[in-house]
């Protein structure tokens, strides 16, 4: 298994950029999750999201990857973006590889849920009507 990759970045995330981290001849499936900024939330138009991270957020992200990898024995990797993101931007990329698809899907879902609950990253939504609000505080 390769080293775990967990990164917080202000740079754009490219789909597929983590595939080579988890890929190995033993794995027949790579499952990835792409969290993309959408244009609405709760019936309101969204124009922009701002993500801010605690200075230790990358350590928390690494802990999430390690937890899922230790529990499943599978290679996992994740990148979360911070800063101002517009509709269509990729905010979170999480990938897991496994010999078979079912275990890869389950581990990837577990990884994303763990990231959402455990990594101290905060989101501020800017709505089309000019109002903004913090989410999940």
OpenMM code with the backbone's topology and positions (N, CA, C; nanometers):
from openmm import Vec3, app, unit

residues = "UNK UNK UNK UNK UNK UNK UNK UNK UNK UNK UNK UNK UNK UNK UNK UNK UNK UNK UNK UNK UNK UNK UNK UNK UNK UNK UNK UNK UNK UNK UNK UNK UNK UNK UNK UNK UNK UNK UNK UNK UNK UNK UNK UNK UNK UNK UNK UNK UNK UNK UNK UNK UNK UNK UNK UNK UNK UNK UNK UNK UNK UNK UNK UNK UNK UNK UNK UNK UNK UNK UNK UNK UNK UNK UNK UNK UNK UNK UNK UNK UNK UNK UNK UNK UNK UNK UNK UNK UNK UNK UNK UNK UNK UNK UNK UNK UNK UNK UNK UNK UNK UNK UNK UNK UNK UNK UNK UNK UNK UNK UNK UNK UNK UNK UNK UNK UNK UNK UNK UNK UNK UNK UNK UNK UNK UNK UNK UNK UNK UNK UNK UNK UNK UNK UNK UNK UNK".split()
positions = [
    Vec3(0.0845, -0.1178, 0.0000),
    Vec3(0.0000, 0.0000, 0.0000),
    Vec3(0.0892, 0.1243, 0.0000),
    Vec3(0.0453, 0.2267, -0.0701),
    Vec3(0.1225, 0.3504, -0.0751),
    Vec3(0.0958, 0.4339, 0.0491),
    Vec3(0.1765, 0.5367, 0.0658),
    Vec3(0.1542, 0.6292, 0.1762),
    Vec3(0.0194, 0.6979, 0.1597),
    Vec3(-0.0395, 0.7364, 0.2705),
    Vec3(-0.1664, 0.8086, 0.2670),
    Vec3(-0.1422, 0.9505, 0.2168),
    Vec3(-0.2359, 1.0009, 0.1410),
    Vec3(-0.2304, 1.1395, 0.0952),
    Vec3(-0.3530, 1.2104, 0.1486),
    Vec3(-0.3297, 1.3195, 0.2178),
    Vec3(-0.4379, 1.4033, 0.2704),
    Vec3(-0.3882, 1.5465, 0.2621),
    Vec3(-0.4596, 1.6281, 0.1869),
    Vec3(-0.4087, 1.7627, 0.1623),
    Vec3(-0.5222, 1.8648, 0.1666),
    Vec3(-0.4920, 1.9790, 0.2278),
    Vec3(-0.5789, 2.0966, 0.2226),
    Vec3(-0.5096, 2.1928, 0.1271),
    Vec3(-0.5830, 2.2468, 0.0321),
    Vec3(-0.5195, 2.3316, -0.0682),
    Vec3(-0.6107, 2.4465, -0.1105),
    Vec3(-0.5490, 2.5555, -0.1490),
    Vec3(-0.6220, 2.6676, -0.2081),
    Vec3(-0.6204, 2.6574, -0.3602),
    Vec3(-0.5464, 2.5613, -0.4129),
    Vec3(-0.5356, 2.5431, -0.5581),
    Vec3(-0.6506, 2.4569, -0.6096),
    Vec3(-0.6904, 2.4761, -0.7350),
    Vec3(-0.7946, 2.3904, -0.7925),
    Vec3(-0.7574, 2.2424, -0.7851),
    Vec3(-0.8576, 2.1601, -0.7639),
    Vec3(-0.8407, 2.0149, -0.7578),
    Vec3(-0.8793, 1.9588, -0.8948),
    Vec3(-0.7977, 1.8665, -0.9449),
    Vec3(-0.8262, 1.8031, -1.0734),
    Vec3(-0.8876, 1.6641, -1.0511),
    Vec3(-1.0008, 1.6349, -1.1129),
    Vec3(-1.0560, 1.4996, -1.1021),
    Vec3(-0.9494, 1.3977, -1.1456),
    Vec3(-0.9396, 1.2905, -1.0727),
    Vec3(-0.8453, 1.1850, -1.1084),
    Vec3(-0.7043, 1.2044, -1.0570),
    Vec3(-0.6739, 1.3191, -0.9950),
    Vec3(-0.5356, 1.3436, -0.9552),
    Vec3(-0.4871, 1.2521, -0.8443),
    Vec3(-0.5766, 1.1862, -0.7738),
    Vec3(-0.5357, 1.0955, -0.6663),
    Vec3(-0.5398, 0.9481, -0.7072),
    Vec3(-0.5871, 0.9189, -0.8264),
    Vec3(-0.5999, 0.7787, -0.8673),
    Vec3(-0.4679, 0.7031, -0.8577),
    Vec3(-0.3593, 0.7651, -0.9012),
    Vec3(-0.2299, 0.6956, -0.9001),
    Vec3(-0.1805, 0.6681, -0.7579),
    Vec3(-0.2297, 0.7433, -0.6610),
    Vec3(-0.1904, 0.7223, -0.5214),
    Vec3(-0.2465, 0.5905, -0.4689),
    Vec3(-0.3673, 0.5559, -0.5080),
    Vec3(-0.4328, 0.4368, -0.4544),
    Vec3(-0.4261, 0.3156, -0.5469),
    Vec3(-0.3932, 0.3373, -0.6720),
    Vec3(-0.3920, 0.2297, -0.7705),
    Vec3(-0.2794, 0.1305, -0.7439),
    Vec3(-0.3120, 0.0029, -0.7548),
    Vec3(-0.2110, -0.1026, -0.7472),
    Vec3(-0.2626, -0.2219, -0.8263),
    Vec3(-0.1742, -0.3143, -0.8628),
    Vec3(-0.2180, -0.4323, -0.9381),
    Vec3(-0.3171, -0.5195, -0.8612),
    Vec3(-0.3207, -0.5080, -0.7281),
    Vec3(-0.4114, -0.5896, -0.6472),
    Vec3(-0.5541, -0.5355, -0.6469),
    Vec3(-0.5714, -0.4124, -0.6920),
    Vec3(-0.7039, -0.3495, -0.6828),
    Vec3(-0.7696, -0.3382, -0.8196),
    Vec3(-0.8931, -0.3857, -0.8252),
    Vec3(-0.9687, -0.3815, -0.9490),
    Vec3(-1.0717, -0.2707, -0.9531),
    Vec3(-1.0796, -0.1930, -0.8459),
    Vec3(-1.1792, -0.0856, -0.8404),
    Vec3(-1.1190, 0.0378, -0.7742),
    Vec3(-1.1446, 0.1518, -0.8333),
    Vec3(-1.1173, 0.2804, -0.7701),
    Vec3(-1.2504, 0.3531, -0.7657),
    Vec3(-1.2893, 0.3923, -0.6454),
    Vec3(-1.4123, 0.4688, -0.6279),
    Vec3(-1.3737, 0.6057, -0.5762),
    Vec3(-1.4280, 0.7064, -0.6397),
    Vec3(-1.3991, 0.8425, -0.5986),
    Vec3(-1.5261, 0.9214, -0.5739),
    Vec3(-1.5152, 1.0171, -0.4850),
    Vec3(-1.6228, 1.1122, -0.4592),
    Vec3(-1.5716, 1.2498, -0.4944),
    Vec3(-1.6501, 1.3232, -0.5721),
    Vec3(-1.6187, 1.4604, -0.6059),
    Vec3(-1.7282, 1.5494, -0.5504),
    Vec3(-1.6945, 1.6295, -0.4506),
    Vec3(-1.7885, 1.7258, -0.3952),
    Vec3(-1.7775, 1.8545, -0.4748),
    Vec3(-1.8821, 1.8890, -0.5464),
    Vec3(-1.8808, 2.0007, -0.6399),
    Vec3(-1.9749, 2.1100, -0.5897),
    Vec3(-1.9338, 2.2347, -0.6029),
    Vec3(-2.0173, 2.3479, -0.5638),
    Vec3(-2.1384, 2.3532, -0.6559),
    Vec3(-2.2570, 2.3462, -0.5961),
    Vec3(-2.3810, 2.3508, -0.6750),
    Vec3(-2.4410, 2.4912, -0.6683),
    Vec3(-2.5384, 2.5150, -0.7531),
    Vec3(-2.5950, 2.6495, -0.7676),
    Vec3(-2.7156, 2.6774, -0.6784),
    Vec3(-2.7435, 2.5895, -0.5841),
    Vec3(-2.8598, 2.6102, -0.4967),
    Vec3(-2.8418, 2.5383, -0.3638),
    Vec3(-2.9171, 2.5833, -0.2645),
    Vec3(-2.9243, 2.5152, -0.1362),
    Vec3(-3.0518, 2.5603, -0.0678),
    Vec3(-3.1338, 2.4660, -0.0292),
    Vec3(-3.2576, 2.4986, 0.0411),
    Vec3(-3.3504, 2.5890, -0.0383),
    Vec3(-3.3523, 2.5719, -0.1698),
    Vec3(-3.4409, 2.6520, -0.2529),
    Vec3(-3.3879, 2.7907, -0.2872),
    Vec3(-3.2665, 2.8208, -0.2459),
    Vec3(-3.2063, 2.9519, -0.2739),
    Vec3(-3.0886, 2.9341, -0.3697),
    Vec3(-3.0705, 3.0325, -0.4576),
    Vec3(-2.9587, 3.0295, -0.5495),
    Vec3(-2.8279, 3.0584, -0.4780),
    Vec3(-2.7257, 2.9801, -0.5064),
    Vec3(-2.5933, 2.9980, -0.4481),
    Vec3(-2.4992, 3.0482, -0.5570),
    Vec3(-2.4219, 3.1528, -0.5254),
    Vec3(-2.3283, 3.2076, -0.6231),
    Vec3(-2.1830, 3.1763, -0.5901),
    Vec3(-2.1534, 3.1524, -0.4618),
    Vec3(-2.0147, 3.1366, -0.4189),
    Vec3(-2.0109, 3.0661, -0.2839),
    Vec3(-1.9071, 2.9864, -0.2626),
    Vec3(-1.8802, 2.9279, -0.1314),
    Vec3(-1.7413, 2.9699, -0.0883),
    Vec3(-1.7269, 2.9973, 0.0390),
    Vec3(-1.5951, 3.0236, 0.0974),
    Vec3(-1.5692, 2.9154, 0.2008),
    Vec3(-1.4567, 2.8465, 0.1849),
    Vec3(-1.4159, 2.7460, 0.2829),
    Vec3(-1.2969, 2.7999, 0.3611),
    Vec3(-1.3048, 2.7881, 0.4929),
    Vec3(-1.1936, 2.8229, 0.5800),
    Vec3(-1.1603, 2.7010, 0.6649),
    Vec3(-1.0316, 2.6794, 0.6843),
    Vec3(-0.9860, 2.5618, 0.7586),
    Vec3(-0.9072, 2.6031, 0.8820),
    Vec3(-0.9240, 2.5267, 0.9872),
    Vec3(-0.8406, 2.5391, 1.1067),
    Vec3(-0.6957, 2.5096, 1.0655),
    Vec3(-0.5972, 2.5711, 1.1297),
    Vec3(-0.4575, 2.5441, 1.0940),
    Vec3(-0.4180, 2.3960, 1.1007),
    Vec3(-0.4848, 2.3182, 1.1839),
    Vec3(-0.4552, 2.1749, 1.1949),
    Vec3(-0.5470, 2.0871, 1.1099),
    Vec3(-0.6244, 2.1462, 1.0210),
    Vec3(-0.7231, 2.0698, 0.9438),
    Vec3(-0.6597, 1.9568, 0.8630),
    Vec3(-0.5410, 1.9798, 0.8085),
    Vec3(-0.4778, 1.8749, 0.7284),
    Vec3(-0.4458, 1.7521, 0.8140),
    Vec3(-0.4070, 1.7737, 0.9389),
    Vec3(-0.3823, 1.6616, 1.0301),
    Vec3(-0.5106, 1.5829, 1.0541),
    Vec3(-0.6222, 1.6542, 1.0712),
    Vec3(-0.7517, 1.5879, 1.0896),
    Vec3(-0.7900, 1.5083, 0.9642),
    Vec3(-0.7638, 1.5666, 0.8482),
    Vec3(-0.7937, 1.4975, 0.7226),
    Vec3(-0.7104, 1.3702, 0.7103),
    Vec3(-0.5831, 1.3795, 0.7476),
    Vec3(-0.4966, 1.2618, 0.7468),
    Vec3(-0.5476, 1.1563, 0.8451),
    Vec3(-0.5928, 1.1988, 0.9618),
    Vec3(-0.6486, 1.1048, 1.0597),
    Vec3(-0.7703, 1.0322, 1.0025),
    Vec3(-0.8545, 1.1027, 0.9285),
    Vec3(-0.9718, 1.0393, 0.8654),
    Vec3(-0.9269, 0.9335, 0.7651),
    Vec3(-0.8299, 0.9681, 0.6834),
    Vec3(-0.7783, 0.8719, 0.5858),
    Vec3(-0.7167, 0.7511, 0.6558),
    Vec3(-0.6398, 0.7772, 0.7586),
    Vec3(-0.5752, 0.6678, 0.8330),
    Vec3(-0.6802, 0.5779, 0.8990),
    Vec3(-0.7827, 0.6369, 0.9570),
    Vec3(-0.8880, 0.5580, 1.0229),
    Vec3(-0.9536, 0.4622, 0.9246),
    Vec3(-0.9916, 0.5135, 0.8090),
    Vec3(-1.0585, 0.4279, 0.7096),
    Vec3(-0.9609, 0.3243, 0.6545),
    Vec3(-0.8386, 0.3637, 0.6285),
    Vec3(-0.7397, 0.2692, 0.5776),
    Vec3(-0.7099, 0.1600, 0.6796),
    Vec3(-0.6932, 0.1979, 0.8066),
    Vec3(-0.6667, 0.0984, 0.9117),
    Vec3(-0.7839, 0.0025, 0.9289),
    Vec3(-0.9052, 0.0549, 0.9204),
    Vec3(-1.0252, -0.0275, 0.9397),
    Vec3(-1.0470, -0.1243, 0.8242),
    Vec3(-1.0147, -0.0795, 0.7014),
    Vec3(-1.0455, -0.1601, 0.5829),
    Vec3(-0.9248, -0.2292, 0.5218),
    Vec3(-0.8049, -0.1778, 0.5517),
    Vec3(-0.6851, -0.2292, 0.4873),
    Vec3(-0.6679, -0.1784, 0.3454),
    Vec3(-0.7450, -0.0771, 0.3072),
    Vec3(-0.7430, -0.0253, 0.1701),
    Vec3(-0.6681, 0.1072, 0.1620),
    Vec3(-0.6099, 0.1361, 0.0452),
    Vec3(-0.5476, 0.2665, 0.0255),
    Vec3(-0.6554, 0.3734, 0.0021),
    Vec3(-0.6388, 0.4864, 0.0682),
    Vec3(-0.7336, 0.5976, 0.0558),
    Vec3(-0.6553, 0.7283, 0.0433),
    Vec3(-0.7193, 0.8290, -0.0124),
    Vec3(-0.6573, 0.9608, -0.0250),
    Vec3(-0.7676, 1.0656, -0.0345),
    Vec3(-0.7359, 1.1885, 0.0087),
    Vec3(-0.8357, 1.2951, 0.0037),
    Vec3(-0.7688, 1.4314, -0.0063),
    Vec3(-0.8363, 1.5213, -0.0776),
    Vec3(-0.7951, 1.6609, -0.0876),
    Vec3(-0.9195, 1.7455, -0.0637),
    Vec3(-0.9054, 1.8494, 0.0185),
    Vec3(-1.0158, 1.9444, 0.0395),
    Vec3(-0.9653, 2.0828, 0.0048),
    Vec3(-1.0456, 2.1546, -0.0677),
    Vec3(-1.0074, 2.2891, -0.1101),
    Vec3(-1.0576, 2.3928, -0.0102),
    Vec3(-0.9840, 2.5013, 0.0026),
    Vec3(-1.0244, 2.6156, 0.0831),
    Vec3(-1.0193, 2.7399, -0.0055),
    Vec3(-1.0797, 2.8473, 0.0460),
    Vec3(-1.0839, 2.9718, -0.0298),
    Vec3(-1.2194, 2.9912, -0.0938),
    Vec3(-1.2262, 3.0803, -0.1912),
    Vec3(-1.3512, 3.1107, -0.2608),
    Vec3(-1.3682, 3.0177, -0.3803),
    Vec3(-1.4812, 2.9493, -0.3836),
    Vec3(-1.5115, 2.8568, -0.4917),
    Vec3(-1.6430, 2.8978, -0.5573),
    Vec3(-1.6486, 2.8874, -0.6878),
    Vec3(-1.7698, 2.9212, -0.7616),
    Vec3(-1.8412, 2.7927, -0.8030),
    Vec3(-1.9630, 2.8095, -0.8493),
    Vec3(-2.0439, 2.6961, -0.8943),
    Vec3(-1.9637, 2.6157, -0.9972),
    Vec3(-1.9598, 2.4849, -0.9751),
    Vec3(-1.8875, 2.3943, -1.0634),
    Vec3(-1.7482, 2.3582, -1.0150),
    Vec3(-1.6932, 2.4348, -0.9196),
    Vec3(-1.5601, 2.4033, -0.8663),
    Vec3(-1.5648, 2.2770, -0.7809),
    Vec3(-1.4550, 2.2056, -0.7797),
    Vec3(-1.4405, 2.0842, -0.7004),
    Vec3(-1.3887, 2.1228, -0.5618),
    Vec3(-1.4664, 2.0911, -0.4581),
    Vec3(-1.4316, 2.1269, -0.3207),
    Vec3(-1.3663, 2.0116, -0.2452),
    Vec3(-1.4070, 1.8886, -0.2755),
    Vec3(-1.3546, 1.7704, -0.2064),
    Vec3(-1.3369, 1.6576, -0.3055),
    Vec3(-1.2208, 1.5942, -0.2990),
    Vec3(-1.1941, 1.4742, -0.3763),
    Vec3(-1.1476, 1.3673, -0.2788),
    Vec3(-1.2174, 1.2554, -0.2768),
    Vec3(-1.1820, 1.1420, -0.1913),
    Vec3(-1.1818, 1.0167, -0.2779),
    Vec3(-1.0789, 0.9345, -0.2643),
    Vec3(-1.0701, 0.8116, -0.3443),
    Vec3(-1.0277, 0.6935, -0.2578),
    Vec3(-1.0772, 0.5789, -0.2977),
    Vec3(-1.0435, 0.4524, -0.2323),
    Vec3(-1.0275, 0.3472, -0.3410),
    Vec3(-0.9298, 0.2600, -0.3258),
    Vec3(-0.9131, 0.1473, -0.4167),
    Vec3(-0.9317, 0.0179, -0.3390),
    Vec3(-0.9844, -0.0828, -0.4086),
    Vec3(-1.0088, -0.2135, -0.3459),
    Vec3(-1.0097, -0.3211, -0.4544),
    Vec3(-0.9938, -0.4464, -0.4132),
    Vec3(-1.0027, -0.5538, -0.5112),
    Vec3(-1.1387, -0.5588, -0.5810),
    Vec3(-1.2451, -0.5224, -0.5073),
    Vec3(-1.3810, -0.5307, -0.5616),
    Vec3(-1.4573, -0.4014, -0.5337),
    Vec3(-1.5567, -0.3725, -0.6163),
    Vec3(-1.6269, -0.2442, -0.6094),
    Vec3(-1.7060, -0.2238, -0.4808),
    Vec3(-1.7700, -0.3254, -0.4283),
    Vec3(-1.8571, -0.3062, -0.3112),
    Vec3(-1.7783, -0.2519, -0.1924),
    Vec3(-1.6612, -0.3088, -0.1668),
    Vec3(-1.5824, -0.2597, -0.0538),
    Vec3(-1.5258, -0.1207, -0.0813),
    Vec3(-1.4947, -0.0903, -0.2066),
    Vec3(-1.4455, 0.0435, -0.2406),
    Vec3(-1.5554, 0.1477, -0.2218),
    Vec3(-1.6776, 0.1173, -0.2670),
    Vec3(-1.7897, 0.2098, -0.2481),
    Vec3(-1.8155, 0.2349, -0.0993),
    Vec3(-1.8189, 0.1282, -0.0211),
    Vec3(-1.8476, 0.1419, 0.1225),
    Vec3(-1.7384, 0.2229, 0.1933),
    Vec3(-1.6132, 0.1946, 0.1630),
    Vec3(-1.5035, 0.2662, 0.2277),
    Vec3(-1.5019, 0.4131, 0.1867),
    Vec3(-1.5314, 0.4420, 0.0620),
    Vec3(-1.5334, 0.5810, 0.0166),
    Vec3(-1.6463, 0.6580, 0.0855),
    Vec3(-1.7623, 0.5968, 0.0968),
    Vec3(-1.8737, 0.6616, 0.1672),
    Vec3(-1.8367, 0.6885, 0.3128),
    Vec3(-1.7728, 0.5915, 0.3778),
    Vec3(-1.7284, 0.6102, 0.5166),
    Vec3(-1.6276, 0.7245, 0.5269),
    Vec3(-1.5351, 0.7306, 0.4320),
    Vec3(-1.4333, 0.8351, 0.4326),
    Vec3(-1.4964, 0.9733, 0.4203),
    Vec3(-1.5882, 0.9893, 0.3272),
    Vec3(-1.6517, 1.1200, 0.3066),
    Vec3(-1.7301, 1.1618, 0.4307),
    Vec3(-1.8039, 1.0707, 0.4905),
    Vec3(-1.8803, 1.1045, 0.6106),
    Vec3(-1.7880, 1.1436, 0.7255),
    Vec3(-1.6779, 1.0732, 0.7403),
    Vec3(-1.5815, 1.1047, 0.8458),
    Vec3(-1.5191, 1.2426, 0.8230),
    Vec3(-1.4856, 1.2729, 0.7005),
    Vec3(-1.4304, 1.4047, 0.6677),
    Vec3(-1.5302, 1.5136, 0.7033),
    Vec3(-1.6566, 1.4936, 0.6652),
    Vec3(-1.7599, 1.5950, 0.6913),
    Vec3(-1.7801, 1.6199, 0.8406),
    Vec3(-1.7631, 1.5167, 0.9227),
    Vec3(-1.7881, 1.5334, 1.0666),
    Vec3(-1.6635, 1.5711, 1.1464),
    Vec3(-1.5446, 1.5293, 1.1005),
    Vec3(-1.4259, 1.5417, 1.1848),
    Vec3(-1.3247, 1.6486, 1.1440),
    Vec3(-1.3288, 1.6938, 1.0210),
    Vec3(-1.2276, 1.7897, 0.9746),
    Vec3(-1.2792, 1.9319, 0.9963),
    Vec3(-1.2035, 2.0141, 1.0702),
    Vec3(-1.2494, 2.1502, 1.1009),
    Vec3(-1.2336, 2.2458, 0.9819),
    Vec3(-1.3290, 2.2326, 0.8905),
    Vec3(-1.3388, 2.3219, 0.7747),
    Vec3(-1.4791, 2.3800, 0.7784),
    Vec3(-1.4870, 2.5122, 0.7637),
    Vec3(-1.6156, 2.5808, 0.7724),
    Vec3(-1.6508, 2.6414, 0.6380),
    Vec3(-1.7798, 2.6403, 0.6093),
    Vec3(-1.8293, 2.6862, 0.4795),
    Vec3(-1.9226, 2.8052, 0.4977),
    Vec3(-1.8981, 2.9089, 0.4198),
    Vec3(-1.9874, 3.0247, 0.4151),
    Vec3(-2.0479, 3.0306, 0.2751),
    Vec3(-2.1804, 3.0260, 0.2711),
    Vec3(-2.2509, 3.0313, 0.1432),
    Vec3(-2.2894, 3.1744, 0.1109),
    Vec3(-2.2665, 3.2114, -0.0129),
    Vec3(-2.3118, 3.3406, -0.0630),
    Vec3(-2.4261, 3.3131, -0.1595),
    Vec3(-2.5410, 3.3690, -0.1286),
    Vec3(-2.6595, 3.3458, -0.2088),
    Vec3(-2.6738, 3.4501, -0.3188),
    Vec3(-2.7496, 3.4145, -0.4196),
    Vec3(-2.7703, 3.5023, -0.5349),
    Vec3(-2.8339, 3.6355, -0.4962),
    Vec3(-2.9083, 3.6379, -0.3840),
    Vec3(-2.9741, 3.7625, -0.3413),
    Vec3(-2.8815, 3.8535, -0.2609),
    Vec3(-2.7528, 3.8157, -0.2478),
    Vec3(-2.6556, 3.8991, -0.1774),
    Vec3(-2.6365, 3.8642, -0.0311),
    Vec3(-2.7206, 3.7803, 0.0249),
    Vec3(-2.7092, 3.7384, 0.1633),
    Vec3(-2.6075, 3.6248, 0.1735),
    Vec3(-2.5340, 3.6190, 0.2849),
    Vec3(-2.4423, 3.5068, 0.3069),
    Vec3(-2.4651, 3.4522, 0.4475),
    Vec3(-2.4306, 3.3252, 0.4652),
    Vec3(-2.4433, 3.2624, 0.5972),
    Vec3(-2.3442, 3.1482, 0.6099),
    Vec3(-2.3004, 3.1260, 0.7341),
    Vec3(-2.2130, 3.0152, 0.7660),
    Vec3(-2.2980, 2.8890, 0.7779),
    Vec3(-2.2445, 2.7792, 0.7313),
    Vec3(-2.3157, 2.6500, 0.7356),
    Vec3(-2.2500, 2.5614, 0.8385),
    Vec3(-2.3302, 2.4983, 0.9222),
    Vec3(-2.2803, 2.3991, 1.0150),
    Vec3(-2.2071, 2.4519, 1.1357),
    Vec3(-2.2256, 2.5768, 1.1695),
    Vec3(-2.1605, 2.6303, 1.2903),
    Vec3(-2.2487, 2.6150, 1.4098),
] * unit.nanometer
topology = app.Topology()
chain = topology.addChain("A")
for resn in residues:
    res = topology.addResidue(resn, chain)
    for name in ("N", "CA", "C"):
        topology.addAtom(name, app.Element.getBySymbol(name[0]), res)
